[in-house]
Amino acid sequence: MLTPEDIKDIVKLLDSTQFNSFRVVTESFTVDLERNNPDEPWSAESKSVGAPKNVSGKSSETSEAKKAKAADTEEIDSKFAAVKAPLLGTFYRAPKPGADPYVDLNSIVKSGDVVAIIETMKMMTPVYAGSAGKIIEIKAVNNDFVEANSVLMVIEPSN
């Protein structure tokens, strides 16, 4: 199984080459890394083996998925703070299945509190509240794929 360090080493190695694509295939997942030219960052597409959808969003999407994607790219009112996904992956509101969520609507958070996690390639990355205040909207759906920088939650900053 690939570890997070293995992935970092692969990306570092690829950055020093002229290759524009790379594929990792295992029994449980496939990862494709691609860049258009050496001056652009890598973009990734990840699929679980046997999964019915392409998590990169390139397959046909349901109207619900299109609405969710549009909501992710919406700008929020400048008086509110957005909690954005630090990377692409699966969004989870709780630390493990069956556990209470990190936050709910109207939860009061401090800057730096963990409000969710994103799973990418079996690695869990915490999502932090960027400012203190009250959670007034949770845009992401638990256990759904999210893109990097998509708005997950909206915080009404405290005075």
Secondary structure, 3 states (H helix, E strand, C coil): CCCHHHHHHHHHHHHCCCCCEEEEECCCEEEEEECCCCCCCCEEEEEECCCCCCCCCCCCCCHHHHHHHHHHHCCCCCCCEEEECCCCEEEECCCCCCCCCCCCCCCEECCCCEEEEEEECCEEEEEECCCCEEEEEECCCCCCEECCCCEEEEEEECC
